[in-house]
Amino acid sequence: MNPAPFAYQRAESVQEAISLLQEHGESAKLIAGGHSLLPIMKLRLAEPEQLIDIGRIAELRGVRRDGDALVIGALTTHRQVATDPAITGAAPLLTETASRVGDRQVRNRGTIGGALAHADAASDYPAAILALEATMTAQGPNGTRQIAASDFFVDFLTSALQPDEVLTEIRIPVLPGGTGWSYQKLANQASGYAIVGVAALVTLDGDVARDVRIGVTGASPVAWRAAAIEDALRGAALDEAAVTRAAALAGEGVEMLDDLHGSAAYRTRVTRGLMQRALLEAAGRARG
Ligand SMILES: Cc1cc2nc3c(=O)[nH]c(=O)nc-3n(C[C@H](O)[C@H](O)[C@H](O)COP(=O)(O)OP(=O)(O)OC[C@H]3O[C@@H](n4cnc5c(N)ncnc54)[C@H](O)[C@@H]3O)c2cc1C
């Protein structure tokens, strides 16, 4: 199906994109890689009258270190996230996550900013972004603000961004040494999207877990931190029995998705299995 008719304008700067968003109001949409927006426009699930192309704004590109943080421009493609040495050095969890997004064409065109702004329940990044405790920088008519990962994913296809804001960069605190990581995913065989994706970070002090962070995507309408399991494992020795016991709590109190890709009960079982795997792999990497 073809999209409904729309007008197209290219913004040359973030400031110009914000002005255009203000001028056109709710009828306008930013477009970056187009790999989420164009499919839903073709299905007529979105019918923006005005597209504002931010794809060539140089200030939204690039990866840099800023003190103890890694800063990733919103227009960084999934392929760049998966191959940038600075990201691999400071946040290999994100490297792994980006390499698992869709197929080569999607990774070459789609952007990390677009994926986060779109807030698809089946998107891969939210699990890692939550576990990494990243912060999203949003720029709007009143300046910039920082949004913590825990506040960013609000609802199904809804992020904390306002309609007149541009997501400009993602800031990731660099992890302490001795931190292991893992991203485990059950992928939809046709699209690659996550039916369930679990990201885990484990920092060890000897045999004992000093810190455990777990993000879950795909399983429910909004990605979540598995806080109860993190609490249960902090200070514990991460052997198979402890991890299996803790992972068996996954999904309790969470509204799981129940759709043609998997029932809520199936997603709960898959989440528990992937969490166990992710924690054991992360603990193994932390041990070196
Ligand atoms: C066949 C296929 C398979 C896929 N498989 C996967 C997968 O396995 N895992 C996965 O995670 N994703 C998958 N995707 C989605 C893909 O990752 C998209 O690239 C991504 O979700 C959106 O990025 P984009 O740059 O293409 O955004 P666009 O499609 O350009 O935009 C998406 C939305 O975000 C908004 N937006 C974009 N950039 C910004 C910004 N900087 N600030 C504010 N708002 C912004 C737009 O207005 C729009 O509403 C798949 C897509 C396709 C087509």
PDBQT file of the ligand as one rigid body, heavy atoms in Angstrom, charges set to zero:
ROOT
HETATM    1  C1  LIG A 301      12.252  -5.308   8.114  1.00  0.00    +0.000 C 
HETATM    2  C2  LIG A 301      12.586  -4.595   9.396  1.00  0.00    +0.000 A 
HETATM    3  C3  LIG A 301      13.118  -5.338  10.434  1.00  0.00    +0.000 A 
HETATM    4  C4  LIG A 301      13.420  -4.706  11.649  1.00  0.00    +0.000 A 
HETATM    5  N1  LIG A 301      13.929  -5.457  12.656  1.00  0.00    +0.000 NA
HETATM    6  C5  LIG A 301      14.228  -4.857  13.831  1.00  0.00    +0.000 A 
HETATM    7  C6  LIG A 301      14.793  -5.620  14.895  1.00  0.00    +0.000 A 
HETATM    8  O1  LIG A 301      15.069  -6.807  14.797  1.00  0.00    +0.000 OA
HETATM    9  N2  LIG A 301      15.037  -4.968  16.063  1.00  0.00    +0.000 N 
HETATM   10  C7  LIG A 301      14.794  -3.630  16.225  1.00  0.00    +0.000 A 
HETATM   11  O2  LIG A 301      15.059  -3.090  17.304  1.00  0.00    +0.000 OA
HETATM   12  N3  LIG A 301      14.286  -2.883  15.218  1.00  0.00    +0.000 NA
HETATM   13  C8  LIG A 301      14.005  -3.458  14.029  1.00  0.00    +0.000 A 
HETATM   14  N4  LIG A 301      13.495  -2.700  12.999  1.00  0.00    +0.000 N 
HETATM   15  C9  LIG A 301      13.288  -1.245  13.212  1.00  0.00    +0.000 C 
HETATM   16  C10 LIG A 301      14.571  -0.493  12.853  1.00  0.00    +0.000 C 
HETATM   17  O3  LIG A 301      15.510  -0.726  13.875  1.00  0.00    +0.000 OA
HETATM   18  C11 LIG A 301      14.376   1.036  12.713  1.00  0.00    +0.000 C 
HETATM   19  O4  LIG A 301      15.550   1.499  12.099  1.00  0.00    +0.000 OA
HETATM   20  C12 LIG A 301      14.245   1.837  13.944  1.00  0.00    +0.000 C 
HETATM   21  O5  LIG A 301      13.207   1.335  14.762  1.00  0.00    +0.000 OA
HETATM   22  C13 LIG A 301      13.864   3.285  13.654  1.00  0.00    +0.000 C 
HETATM   23  O6  LIG A 301      14.985   4.031  13.265  1.00  0.00    +0.000 OA
HETATM   24  P1  LIG A 301      14.883   5.003  12.023  1.00  0.00    +0.000 P 
HETATM   25  O7  LIG A 301      16.101   5.844  12.032  1.00  0.00    +0.000 OA
HETATM   26  O8  LIG A 301      14.638   4.167  10.829  1.00  0.00    +0.000 OA
HETATM   27  O9  LIG A 301      13.640   5.920  12.431  1.00  0.00    +0.000 OA
HETATM   28  P2  LIG A 301      12.412   6.521  11.539  1.00  0.00    +0.000 P 
HETATM   29  O10 LIG A 301      11.643   5.407  10.932  1.00  0.00    +0.000 OA
HETATM   30  O11 LIG A 301      12.957   7.564  10.640  1.00  0.00    +0.000 OA
HETATM   31  O12 LIG A 301      11.589   7.189  12.712  1.00  0.00    +0.000 OA
HETATM   32  C14 LIG A 301      10.905   6.414  13.662  1.00  0.00    +0.000 C 
HETATM   33  C15 LIG A 301      10.160   7.357  14.623  1.00  0.00    +0.000 C 
HETATM   34  O13 LIG A 301      11.080   8.078  15.447  1.00  0.00    +0.000 OA
HETATM   35  C16 LIG A 301      10.965   9.486  15.239  1.00  0.00    +0.000 C 
HETATM   36  N5  LIG A 301      12.333  10.000  15.255  1.00  0.00    +0.000 N 
HETATM   37  C17 LIG A 301      13.363   9.571  14.491  1.00  0.00    +0.000 A 
HETATM   38  N6  LIG A 301      14.497  10.175  14.874  1.00  0.00    +0.000 NA
HETATM   39  C18 LIG A 301      14.170  11.008  15.880  1.00  0.00    +0.000 A 
HETATM   40  C19 LIG A 301      14.927  11.909  16.702  1.00  0.00    +0.000 A 
HETATM   41  N7  LIG A 301      16.250  12.047  16.575  1.00  0.00    +0.000 N 
HETATM   42  N8  LIG A 301      14.275  12.620  17.646  1.00  0.00    +0.000 NA
HETATM   43  C20 LIG A 301      12.932  12.473  17.820  1.00  0.00    +0.000 A 
HETATM   44  N9  LIG A 301      12.178  11.631  17.086  1.00  0.00    +0.000 NA
HETATM   45  C21 LIG A 301      12.793  10.912  16.129  1.00  0.00    +0.000 A 
HETATM   46  C22 LIG A 301      10.230   9.663  13.931  1.00  0.00    +0.000 C 
HETATM   47  O14 LIG A 301       9.464  10.855  13.915  1.00  0.00    +0.000 OA
HETATM   48  C23 LIG A 301       9.328   8.434  13.922  1.00  0.00    +0.000 C 
HETATM   49  O15 LIG A 301       8.178   8.671  14.688  1.00  0.00    +0.000 OA
HETATM   50  C24 LIG A 301      13.187  -3.300  11.804  1.00  0.00    +0.000 A 
HETATM   51  C25 LIG A 301      12.676  -2.565  10.730  1.00  0.00    +0.000 A 
HETATM   52  C26 LIG A 301      12.378  -3.197   9.534  1.00  0.00    +0.000 A 
HETATM   53  C27 LIG A 301      11.833  -2.370   8.396  1.00  0.00    +0.000 C 
ENDROOT
TORSDOF 0
